[in-house]
Amino acid sequence: MGRAFRSRKENKAVNRRQWLKVAGAAGAFTLRPIGRLLAASGAPPASDHKPSVQVDLKRLMLRHTWTTTMSSNAYRDTVNVRYTYDAITGFGEGAPIIRYSEFPDQAKLAIDAIRDKIAAGDPWQFDAFLAGIRKLLGEHEHAAMAAVDIAVMDWIGKALNIPLYKYFGLDAADAPITTFSIGIDTPEITKQKTAEAAAYPVLKVKVGLNTDEETIAAVRSVTKKPLRVDANEGWTDKEEAIRKINWLETQGVEFIEQPMPAHMFEEIKYVRGKVHLPIIADEACTSAAMIPQLKNAYDGINVKLDKAGGITEAYRWIKMARALDLKVMLGCMVSSSCSVTAAAHLSPLVDYADLDGNLLIANDPFAGVTVEKGKLILPQGPGLGLRVLG
Ligand code: MG
């Protein structure tokens, strides 16, 4: 049979031999499965693997009822994405934030509606690919966007066979300690929760109701460790905010997160001039574009994947905050180890981590980042480095 009449199968075999030769010369590629190698090199895949996108809701049961100024819950639902392309599956999760009128069922519907478009995209061009998905999901589905973005970035890390923090050029040893959060509760339960958090060197305490002094007193009756305090927009009077922040300073508190409602920008600016503790914007920081303006009233921002819409946008927020000389905190919602591990891969970039959302739940479907004496320990597997537990 002449060369002109070589069958498609033979052509494919020849192509594969040529690519193997190139891969052998490259050395570093030889450990990679050939299907991934060919896809990574732009060559035809060894076999047809149809891309797929699976979307599910997962009910995460809380160990303690979780109360902040905004709500009280025994469970939280998150939207989960499994993105498969060229036989590699990336996992993603988003925890819709009610404060921004985002809801789990709505997030699932939004992703379901564009599943075909996600499956048709090229993950190697993830910058344009994810920007396109962001446009399709619109302005009100940040957690849905986070679920897709995390799944695609998990895929990228797995396809490159490196943990995600390496993709961003980071050293896992630089991961900070994480706080453990104490939700608002009765003094007795607050004492119990504080005692249970003995392994964590720094605690984050939720305040913002009319029980703030009792809450801090309950924590302080159990431990002397440093505290960070989140008022979740709870104080609406600027003089009350000043009084409470100055009192908190005497209680060994390091900083205060979102003391007043996000829209009370001028009031927060005034308060900041009257207190010593740094003030961090959480609810007030919802896009990269607003970070320069926030510098006039805050000392730093709390970056969350569910607010930013995933790892790639959170990275942009962090870089923008750094350019403006703002402090950076990395936070999370109540979610599984999927989303929390995704954030943890960026944690070597930040000053403060509050990545405990997975520690608050009883039925984590994944294992990923762990905590040793408060320090975040990043998994070494490719991508997010998750193990699926069920
Ligand atoms: Mg907060």
Residues whose N, C-alpha, C, O or C-beta is under 5 A from the ligand:
A	BS01	MG	D230 E257 D282
